[in-house]
Each structure stands twice: as C-alpha cells, then as structure tokens.
Amino acid sequence: MKRVRSIFGIFTVFLLIILASFLLLSWQSTANLKASLIQTAQLQTKYAATLLEQKGKEIEIEADGILYGENMQNLYAAIENNDVYEYVQQINKMKSFFQERQGRTVGMSGMTLYWPKSGREISTLRQGYFEDSFWENNKESQWKSANKQEIFYMRRRTVEWRGEDQEVWLVLRMDQDFLYEIKEMAAGMDQGGSILMFGGEINVLSQKSVEQNIAGIIRQSNEKVCEVRVGKQKYQIVRSDETKNGMQLVFYYPTRQMMRQVRNIMTISGIMLGAILIFGMIYISLFVKNILMQMNLLTEKLKQVEVGDLTVQIYKMPKNEFAYVFRQFNHMVRRTHELLEATVKEQELRNEAEMRQLQLQINPHFLYNSLSFIVTAADNPDAVTEMAVHLSQYYRYCTRKKSITTIQEEIDYARSYLEIMAMRKNIEYEIESDPELAACKIPPLILQPIIENAIEHAIEERENAKHIYVKVYQKVKDEICFEISDDGNGLTEEQIAALKERLARKNRDEKEGVGLWNVNQRLVNYYGEQSSLQFGGSIWKGLCVSFVIDGKERL
C-alpha cells in the first residue's frame, strides 16, 4: 500500500506541475498573441497611412503643375485678350488635359477649375457638383471633405491683371476606390476592420454602425492603442499618426474572437487534465492488481509460440492498455501463421507450375507438332533454325528452378512460345512493353499460361481468329499493368462472373483447367487480392485478361 500511495502522490504532483505549466503557457500565449496582433495592426495602419500621405503629396504637386502650367497660362491669355474663339479652344484643351491626367494618375478621379467672381467652371465632374457653401471660408491651400464620403484638395491662385477673374480655385478629388483599397489594406486581419478619419472628426466611407460607434468613442481620446467597448463586444483599437493632409487610419478587431483560439486551448487543456486525473487514479488503482496477471498470461502464450504452436490466441481481453498488446499478439501470431501457409502454398503452386511445364517436354501435342514443323520445313533452313532456337529458349526457361524473375525474362519466354505457335499456326501477335519496367521483379511462369489459354479457348474456337496482343505498362506510380487480349468469341458477364468465382476458390476441382487458376492463386498469394486476374472485352470484341502488380521491387 505504501508503494500505491507513493505512486498516487507522484502522479498528483506531476499533474499539478502540468496544470501550472499549461496555465503559465496559456497566459504567456495570450499576452504574446495580443502583442503580436497589435504590432501587426500598427504596421498595417502605418503602411496604409504612408500610402495616403504619398498620394496626397502627388496630388498637391499635380495641382501646382496645373495652376502654373502652360495650359493655364494660355487660358488666362485668352481671357485677358477677350478672344472668344481662343478662349473656347483653351477650355477644350484644358478639359482634354484634365481627362488625360486623370486617366494617368492613380488615386485621383476628378478635376475642377472654378472662378468665384464670374462663376466660370472647367470640370471633369458633372455641372453643379459643388454647392455654393463648398467655396466659402477656404484657405489658400487645404484638404477638405464633402458629404463625409469624398476628400478634395483645394488650391487657389491669384493673378495680377485687369479682368475680374483674378482668383481661381483648383479642386482635385481623391478617388474613392483608392480610399476603399487603403481601408481594406489597413483592415487586413480576419474579422477586423478599419475606419478612415479626416480632420480627427469626420468618418469617411463608413456605413457600418459599429464603425460609427467606434469613431464616436475615439474622438474623445488621443490614445494610439486602446480597448473600447461597443455594446457587449470589446474591440482593440490601433490608430496611425495623422497624415499631413489630415487623414488618419483606425484599425479595429474584436478582442474576444481574436483570442478565441487561446481560450479554446485553455478549455480543452482543463478538460483533458481533469479527465487524465480521474482516469489516471482509476488506472493506477487497477494497475497493481492486474498487471502481473496479464504479464504472466502473455508470457505463457509466448512460450507456446516458442515451441511452434501458431494457433494460440488470447480470447479474454482486459479493459486496459494490455488489450491492445493482446490484440497485436493475436494479430502477429495469426499473420505469422497465414504467411507461413501462404509461403507453403506458393511453393506448392510454383512446384505445380514447374511440373506442368516439365510435362510439356513430353507432351506429344506440343513437342511433336513442333518437331513435325521442323521436318516439313526441312527445305527451309532458316525456318528450321528459328524453330530450334525458340524451342531451346522455351525449354531452357520453363525447366529452370527460379523463384523470381524479371518482366523482361518473362516477356522473352512468352515471345518464344508465341513465335513457336505463330510458325505452327496462323497466329499474329504483338508485345508492347515499357523498357523502363524490364528490371522489375515478378514470379516466373505468369504470362505464358494466360497466352496458352487464349490460344486454346479463344482463337482455336473461332473461325478466322488469330490475334494476340500483350501490353505491359505503368498504370500509376509503382503499379504495373499486364493485359493479354485476343479476338476470340469473348465471354458474357455471366461467364466472367462464374470464371472469377472458380478462380477465387482455394481448392481447385480436378475437372477444371489448372492454368488460369494457378496464375491467379500465385498472384494473390504474392501481391494480395488487388492483383487477382480481371476480365473484360478486347479491342477485337474478344477477351482481355489483365492484372496489376506492385512495381517497387527491381532486380
């Protein structure tokens, strides 16, 4: 009991240390995240405010260029000379100049020249765009807002001459799309937003009620970074410095939502720690009672496996971590037994395939027909030589004892068999194989039984049938596909289903053919069920037999 109490004490202290670490980490994460968000917001608002100030400087320089440019001088000359024709010409030139500059200058979408005394006006905006009050109490050079939606730069020039139009105002409007882009750039973060202030009072382009409320609150404070409450929601506020043209960007985001991830981590951590504490105490209580019994059971079963009993299993599963160990033990023993049986089965199938190929050496239908061809072609030495070469290659391959071969060797063996059959019968064949797959491993004596089956049960049973097509290619990564097609009668869906059912049986009926069954069993044992033989239609409406193997292994 002392040991149990000691374990309980150590476990409790360990959990308390973890709990304190999680609380400290959570507090530190919250502080770091908040500081990081503020720093990111400051960088965004500072960058956006810099763009606003730069654009303001560009517009001011543009205004000076217009007021003191050549086009303005020519227009004043026409007004002073009272030359109506020249005056009209200069007005048109000035409008064209405005439109050209407006199109080339990003962030500027309106230009207006206005003479207050005479009411003359040249503008790219609609006539009467500005109310009379707009022209009152203006400084010589200033930025001004109208309708809380638009921002203008106004520049006055006064000339010394005899006419009444000595004073002229140039008004350049900052493009609203540009202002929206700056606002979006300042917002940046998900669930956050930005406010564009002008003159410290006017909230420009803001339609959201929350932005109106925030703007009303921050007008009463000069703090650059602060937290405000709107309704039930708290918002973190980050303000940029006011630009020289009187604009200021305010970035806001909901504090609670931005900190949600940290709160979620704290909640999950608390739940997990509580669960660990409760279940930990329970498992420790059961540990001393059950651990030795389960270890003894496992040791006893391992000794049975050691003496060669691969049928042993643990059926009574405890309700603790040993259940996984016992299941893995059962799986290991069962898998070892299956692999051993599969190895024995593979050896039996391979021996049977090799025996079948050895029997072909004394098969009168194959060997005698081949020798008869040599006799009948005695007057054709080239044909005799070719047949003899193919026969020697064929029997050299099928009589050797080799558990694994390459795709290239298997194809060469199939080609020798097809050459023999093509010389004896009216058979045409084609073998298409990717050279890059030549070194891939494959069990021997796989292709030839399928080809032989196609000749005996497809080509010979249909008049004028003669085509055999063998294709080996990489289907997808590490998968190699083999296809053997013929132009025989083919099979119906019912016949294919029946054939696949016969091939899937572990034990073969002695009355049924051995070729396809043997190949299918060997493929399944070596590669798994995904490599079993598949059947479909060929390009000649005959039968196409295919299978897929794993091409990772290469010699």
C-alpha positions in Angstrom: 0.0 0.0 0.0 2.9 2.3 0.6 4.0 1.9 -3.0 0.5 2.6 -4.2 0.3 5.8 -2.1 3.7 6.8 -3.4 2.5 6.3 -7.0 -0.6 8.3 -6.3 1.4 11.1 -4.7 3.9 11.3 -7.6 1.1 11.2 -10.1 -0.7 14.1 -8.3 2.4 16.2 -8.2 3.1 15.5 -11.8 -0.4 16.6 -12.8 -0.2 19.8 -10.7 3.1 20.7 -12.4 1.5 20.1 -15.8 -1.6 22.2 -14.8 0.6 25.1 -13.7 2.7 24.8 -16.9 -0.5 24.9 -19.0 -1.8 28.0 -17.1 1.5 29.8 -17.5 1.8 28.9 -21.1 -1.8 30.0 -21.7 -1.2 33.4 -20.0 2.0 33.8 -22.0 0.4 32.8 -25.3 -2.4 35.3 -24.7 0.0 38.1 -24.0 2.2 37.3 -27.0 -0.8 36.9 -29.3 -2.2 40.2 -28.2 1.1 42.0 -28.6 1.7 40.3 -32.0 -1.8 41.4 -33.2 -1.2 45.0 -32.1 2.2 45.1 -33.7 0.8 43.7 -37.0 -2.1 46.2 -36.9 0.4 49.1 -36.3 2.5 48.0 -39.2 -0.6 47.8 -41.5 -2.0 51.1 -40.5 1.4 52.8 -40.7 2.0 51.4 -44.2 -1.5 52.4 -45.3 -1.2 55.9 -43.8 2.2 56.3 -45.6 0.5 55.5 -48.9 -2.2 58.1 -48.2 0.3 60.7 -47.4 2.4 59.9 -50.5 -0.8 60.1 -52.7 -1.6 63.5 -51.0 1.8 64.8 -51.9 1.4 63.6 -55.5 -2.0 65.4 -55.8 -0.6 68.6 -54.3 2.3 68.5 -56.8 -0.2 67.8 -59.6 -2.2 70.9 -58.5 0.8 73.2 -58.7 1.7 71.8 -62.1 -1.8 72.5 -63.4 -2.2 76.0 -61.9 1.2 77.3 -63.1 1.5 75.1 -66.3 1.4 76.2 -69.9 -2.2 75.3 -70.4 -3.3 77.6 -67.6 -1.1 80.5 -68.9 -2.7 80.1 -72.3 -6.2 80.1 -70.8 -5.5 83.3 -68.9 -4.1 84.9 -72.0 -7.3 84.1 -73.9 -9.4 85.5 -71.1 -7.3 88.7 -70.9 -7.4 89.3 -74.7 -11.1 88.7 -74.7 -10.6 86.3 -77.6 -13.8 84.2 -77.6 -12.5 81.6 -80.2 -9.2 81.2 -78.5 -10.9 81.0 -75.1 -13.1 78.1 -76.3 -10.1 76.4 -77.7 -8.2 76.7 -74.5 -11.1 75.4 -72.5 -11.3 72.3 -74.7 -7.6 71.9 -74.3 -7.8 72.2 -70.6 -10.6 69.6 -70.4 -8.6 67.2 -72.6 -5.6 67.8 -70.4 -7.7 67.1 -67.2 -9.0 63.9 -68.7 -5.6 62.7 -69.8 -4.0 63.5 -66.4 -7.0 61.9 -64.5 -6.6 58.7 -66.5 -2.9 58.5 -65.9 -2.8 59.4 -62.2 -3.9 56.6 -59.9 -5.9 57.8 -56.9 -7.4 60.9 -58.5 -10.8 60.8 -60.1 -12.0 64.4 -60.6 -10.5 67.9 -61.5 -12.3 71.2 -61.4 -11.2 74.9 -62.1 -13.6 77.4 -60.6 -13.6 81.3 -60.7 -15.8 82.5 -57.9 -16.4 86.0 -59.2 -17.5 85.2 -62.7 -18.8 81.6 -62.0 -16.6 80.1 -64.7 -16.0 76.4 -64.3 -14.0 73.7 -66.1 -14.5 70.3 -64.7 -14.5 66.6 -65.4 -17.3 66.3 -62.8 -20.9 67.0 -63.6 -22.1 70.6 -63.7 -23.1 72.0 -60.3 -21.3 69.2 -58.5 -20.3 71.5 -55.7 -22.7 73.5 -53.5 -22.1 77.2 -53.0 -21.2 76.6 -49.4 -18.3 74.5 -50.6 -16.4 77.6 -51.8 -16.8 79.6 -48.5 -14.2 80.1 -45.8 -11.5 78.3 -47.6 -7.8 78.7 -47.1 -5.4 79.2 -49.9 -4.3 75.6 -49.9 -6.2 72.9 -47.9 -7.7 69.4 -47.9 -11.4 69.3 -47.4 -14.2 66.7 -47.1 -17.7 66.8 -48.5 -20.7 64.7 -47.6 -18.5 62.5 -45.3 -17.8 60.5 -48.5 -15.3 62.4 -50.6 -12.0 64.1 -49.9 -10.7 67.0 -52.0 -7.6 69.0 -52.3 -8.2 72.8 -53.0 -5.5 75.1 -54.3 -6.0 78.8 -55.0 -4.1 81.0 -57.4 -4.4 84.8 -57.7 -3.1 86.6 -60.8 -2.4 90.3 -61.3 -4.3 91.6 -64.4 -7.2 93.8 -65.2 -10.0 91.3 -65.5 -12.3 90.3 -62.7 -11.2 86.6 -62.7 -8.1 87.2 -60.7 -8.8 84.4 -58.3 -9.2 80.8 -59.4 -9.7 77.6 -57.4 -8.4 74.2 -58.5 -10.1 71.2 -56.8 -8.7 67.7 -57.1 -10.8 64.8 -55.8 -9.1 61.7 -54.3 -10.5 58.6 -55.9 -13.0 56.7 -53.7 -11.9 53.3 -55.0 -8.3 54.2 -53.9 -9.6 55.1 -50.4 -11.5 51.8 -50.2 -8.3 49.9 -51.2 -6.4 51.7 -48.5 -9.1 50.9 -46.0 -9.1 47.2 -46.9 -5.3 47.2 -46.8 -5.4 48.6 -43.3 -8.0 46.1 -42.2 -6.0 43.0 -43.2 -7.0 40.6 -40.4 -10.0 38.3 -40.5 -13.0 39.7 -38.5 -11.2 43.1 -38.3 -12.0 46.4 -40.0 -10.7 49.9 -40.5 -12.0 53.5 -40.2 -10.8 56.4 -42.3 -10.9 59.6 -40.3 -10.5 63.1 -41.7 -9.6 66.1 -39.6 -9.9 64.0 -36.5 -13.7 64.2 -36.7 -15.2 63.0 -40.0 -15.6 59.3 -40.5 -15.2 58.8 -44.3 -16.8 56.0 -46.3 -18.1 54.1 -43.2 -21.5 52.6 -43.4 -21.3 50.0 -40.6 -22.9 51.0 -37.3 -20.1 49.5 -35.3 -17.6 51.8 -37.1 -19.8 54.8 -36.4 -19.9 53.9 -32.7 -16.1 53.3 -32.6 -15.5 56.6 -34.3 -17.7 58.4 -31.8 -15.8 56.9 -28.9 -12.2 57.5 -30.2 -12.9 61.2 -31.0 -12.8 61.7 -27.2 -9.4 60.1 -26.8 -5.9 60.6 -28.3 -4.6 57.2 -27.4 -2.9 55.4 -30.3 -3.6 51.9 -28.8 -6.6 51.3 -26.6 -9.5 48.9 -26.0 -13.1 50.1 -26.3 -16.5 48.5 -25.7 -19.4 48.8 -28.2 -22.4 47.1 -26.8 -21.4 43.7 -25.4 -18.3 43.4 -27.6 -14.8 44.7 -26.8 -12.6 46.0 -29.7 -8.9 46.6 -29.8 -8.1 49.9 -31.4 -4.9 50.8 -33.2 -4.5 54.3 -34.7 -2.0 55.6 -37.1 -0.4 59.1 -36.9 -2.4 61.8 -38.7 -1.0 62.5 -42.2 -0.1 66.0 -43.3 -3.3 66.1 -45.3 -5.4 65.5 -42.2 -6.3 61.8 -42.7 -5.9 59.1 -40.1 -6.5 55.3 -40.2 -8.0 53.4 -37.3 -7.8 49.6 -37.2 -10.1 47.6 -35.0 -10.8 44.0 -34.3 -12.9 42.1 -31.8 -10.7 41.1 -28.9 -12.7 38.1 -27.7 -12.9 36.5 -31.2 -9.2 37.0 -31.9 -8.3 35.4 -28.6 -10.8 32.5 -29.2 -8.0 30.0 -30.0 -6.2 30.6 -26.8 -9.4 30.3 -24.8 -10.2 27.1 -26.6 -6.8 25.7 -25.8 -7.3 26.6 -22.1 -10.7 24.9 -22.0 -9.6 21.8 -23.8 -6.5 21.6 -21.6 -8.6 21.9 -18.4 -11.0 19.2 -19.6 -8.1 16.9 -20.6 -6.2 17.4 -17.3 -9.4 16.7 -15.3 -10.1 13.6 -17.3 -6.4 12.5 -17.0 -6.6 13.0 -13.2 -9.8 11.0 -12.8 -8.9 8.1 -15.2 -5.3 8.2 -14.0 -6.3 7.5 -10.5 -8.6 4.6 -11.6 -6.0 3.1 -13.8 -3.3 3.3 -11.1 -5.7 1.5 -8.7 -6.2 -1.3 -11.2 -2.5 -1.4 -12.2 -1.1 -3.3 -9.2 -4.0 -5.7 -9.2 -3.9 -6.7 -12.9 -0.5 -6.0 -14.3 1.3 -9.1 -13.1 -1.6 -11.4 -14.1 -1.6 -10.1 -17.6 2.1 -10.3 -17.9 2.0 -13.9 -16.8 -0.7 -14.7 -19.3 1.3 -13.1 -22.1 4.5 -14.9 -21.1 2.7 -18.2 -21.1 1.3 -17.6 -24.6 4.7 -16.6 -25.9 6.2 -19.8 -24.6 3.6 -21.8 -26.6 4.5 -19.9 -29.7 8.2 -20.5 -29.0 7.6 -24.3 -29.2 5.8 -23.9 -32.5 2.2 -23.6 -31.7 0.9 -20.9 -34.1 -2.7 -21.5 -33.3 -2.5 -20.0 -29.9 -4.8 -16.9 -29.2 -5.7 -14.7 -26.2 -9.5 -14.6 -26.1 -10.2 -12.8 -22.8 -9.4 -9.1 -23.3 -8.8 -6.9 -20.3 -10.2 -3.4 -20.2 -6.8 -1.6 -20.1 -3.8 -1.0 -22.3 -3.0 -4.7 -22.4 -6.0 -5.2 -24.6 -4.0 -3.5 -27.4 -0.9 -5.6 -26.7 -3.0 -8.8 -26.7 -4.7 -7.9 -29.9 -1.4 -7.2 -31.5 -0.1 -10.5 -30.2 -3.1 -12.3 -31.7 -2.6 -10.4 -35.0 1.1 -11.2 -35.0 0.6 -14.9 -34.4 -2.3 -15.1 -36.9 -0.4 -13.2 -39.5 2.7 -15.4 -39.0 0.5 -18.5 -39.4 -1.0 -17.0 -42.6 2.3 -16.0 -44.0 3.7 -19.5 -43.4 0.7 -21.1 -45.0 1.0 -18.6 -48.0 4.7 -19.5 -48.3 3.9 -23.2 -48.4 1.0 -22.6 -50.8 3.2 -20.5 -53.1 5.9 -23.2 -53.1 3.3 -25.8 -53.9 1.8 -23.7 -56.7 5.2 -22.9 -58.1 6.2 -26.6 -58.0 2.9 -27.5 -59.7 3.6 -24.8 -62.4 7.1 -26.1 -62.9 5.9 -29.7 -63.0 3.3 -28.7 -65.6 5.9 -27.0 -67.7 8.2 -30.0 -67.4 5.4 -32.2 -68.6 5.3 -30.2 -71.8 8.6 -31.7 -72.6 6.9 -35.0 -73.2 3.6 -33.6 -74.4 3.2 -35.1 -77.8 0.7 -32.4 -78.9 3.2 -29.6 -78.3 6.6 -31.2 -78.8 5.6 -33.5 -81.8 3.9 -30.7 -83.6 7.0 -28.5 -83.2 9.2 -31.3 -84.4 6.8 -32.1 -87.3 7.1 -28.5 -88.3 10.9 -28.8 -88.4 10.6 -31.9 -90.6 8.1 -30.3 -93.0 10.3 -27.2 -93.2 13.5 -29.1 -93.9 13.9 -27.4 -97.2 13.8 -24.0 -95.4 16.9 -24.0 -93.2 16.1 -20.5 -91.8 12.7 -21.7 -90.5 14.2 -24.8 -89.1 16.9 -22.8 -87.3 14.4 -20.3 -86.0 12.1 -23.0 -84.6 15.0 -24.8 -83.0 16.2 -21.6 -81.3 12.8 -20.8 -80.0 12.3 -24.3 -78.7 15.6 -24.2 -76.9 14.8 -20.9 -75.3 11.4 -22.0 -74.3 12.5 -25.3 -72.6 15.5 -23.6 -71.0 13.3 -21.1 -69.2 10.4 -23.4 -68.3 12.7 -26.1 -66.9 14.9 -23.9 -64.7 14.1 -23.6 -61.0 14.0 -19.9 -60.1 11.5 -18.4 -57.5 11.7 -14.9 -59.0 12.4 -13.4 -62.4 12.2 -10.1 -64.3 9.5 -8.8 -66.5 11.9 -8.8 -69.5 12.7 -12.5 -69.0 9.0 -13.4 -68.6 8.3 -11.4 -71.8 11.1 -13.2 -73.7 9.7 -16.5 -72.6 6.2 -15.5 -73.8 7.7 -14.3 -77.1 9.4 -17.7 -77.6 6.1 -19.5 -77.0 4.2 -17.2 -79.4 6.9 -17.5 -82.1 6.6 -21.3 -81.9 2.8 -21.1 -82.1 2.9 -18.5 -84.9 5.2 -20.7 -87.0 2.9 -23.7 -86.5 -0.5 -21.9 -86.8 -1.9 -18.8 -88.4 -1.4 -16.6 -85.4 -0.3 -12.9 -85.3 0.9 -11.3 -82.1 2.2 -8.1 -80.8 4.0 -7.4 -77.5 4.2 -3.9 -76.2 6.3 -3.3 -73.1 7.9 -0.2 -71.5 11.7 -0.7 -71.4 11.9 1.1 -68.1 10.0 -1.8 -66.5 12.3 -4.5 -67.7 14.1 -5.0 -64.4 11.0 -5.2 -62.2 10.6 -8.4 -60.3 7.8 -10.9 -61.0 7.1 -14.6 -60.2 8.0 -16.8 -63.2 5.6 -18.6 -65.5 2.8 -16.0 -65.2 2.2 -14.7 -68.8 2.6 -18.0 -70.8 -0.4 -19.8 -69.2 -2.7 -16.9 -69.9 -1.5 -16.7 -73.5 -1.8 -20.5 -73.9 -5.4 -20.3 -72.5 -6.2 -17.5 -75.1 -5.0 -19.7 -78.0 -6.7 -22.9 -76.9 -10.1 -21.4 -75.8 -10.4 -18.3 -77.9 -8.5 -18.4 -81.2 -8.9 -22.1 -81.9 -12.7 -22.0 -81.1 -13.5 -19.1 -83.5 -13.0 -19.1 -87.3 -10.5 -16.6 -88.6 -9.4 -15.6 -85.1 -5.7 -15.1 -85.0 -4.7 -12.0 -83.0 -2.8 -12.0 -79.6 -1.8 -8.6 -78.1 0.3 -8.4 -74.9 0.8 -5.0 -73.3 2.9 -4.2 -70.2 2.8 -0.6 -68.9 3.0 1.5 -65.8 -0.6 2.4 -64.8 0.1 4.7 -61.9 3.1 5.2 -59.6 4.5 1.8 -58.5 1.7 -0.1 -60.3 2.4 -2.2 -63.4 -0.4 -3.5 -65.5 -0.4 -6.5 -67.7 -3.0 -7.1 -70.5 -3.4 -10.1 -72.8 -6.1 -9.6 -75.5 -7.4 -11.9 -78.2 -10.0 -11.8 -81.0 -11.9 -14.9 -79.9 -15.6 -15.1 -79.0 -15.1 -13.4 -75.7 -17.2 -14.1 -72.6 -20.5 -12.8 -71.4 -20.9 -11.1 -68.0 -22.4 -14.2 -66.5 -19.5 -16.3 -67.8 -16.9 -13.9 -66.5 -18.6 -13.9 -63.0 -18.6 -17.7 -63.0 -15.0 -17.8 -64.1 -13.9 -15.4 -61.4 -15.8 -17.4 -58.8 -13.9 -20.6 -59.8 -10.5 -18.9 -59.8 -11.1 -17.5 -56.3 -11.6 -20.9 -54.8 -8.7 -22.1 -52.6 -9.1 -25.7 -53.8 -9.3 -26.5 -57.5 -11.7 -29.0 -59.0 -9.7 -31.7 -60.8 -12.0 -31.5 -63.8 -11.3 -27.8 -64.3 -8.3 -26.3 -66.0 -5.2 -25.5 -64.0 -3.6 -22.7 -65.9 -5.6 -19.6 -65.0 -6.4 -20.9 -61.5 -2.7 -21.5 -60.8 -1.7 -18.0 -62.1 -4.5 -16.3 -60.1 -3.6 -18.1 -56.8 0.0 -17.2 -57.2 -0.7 -13.5 -57.9 -3.0 -13.3 -54.9 -0.6 -15.0 -52.6 2.4 -12.9 -53.7 0.8 -9.5 -54.1 -2.7 -9.6 -52.5 -6.3 -9.6 -53.7 -5.8 -6.4 -55.7 -3.6 -8.4 -58.1 -6.2 -11.1 -59.0 -7.0 -11.7 -62.6 -9.6 -9.4 -64.2 -11.6 -10.0 -67.4 -13.1 -7.6 -69.9 -13.6 -7.0 -73.6 -10.7 -6.6 -76.0 -10.4 -4.2 -78.9 -11.5 -7.0 -81.3 -14.5 -7.8 -79.0 -12.8 -10.9 -77.7 -11.4 -11.3 -74.2 -8.9 -9.2 -72.3 -7.2 -10.7 -69.3 -5.4 -8.2 -67.0 -3.7 -8.0 -63.6 -1.8 -5.3 -61.7 1.4 -5.9 -59.6 3.5 -3.7 -57.3 6.5 -2.5 -59.2 8.6 -1.1 -56.3 10.9 -4.1 -56.3 13.5 -4.2 -59.1 16.5 -6.5 -59.5 
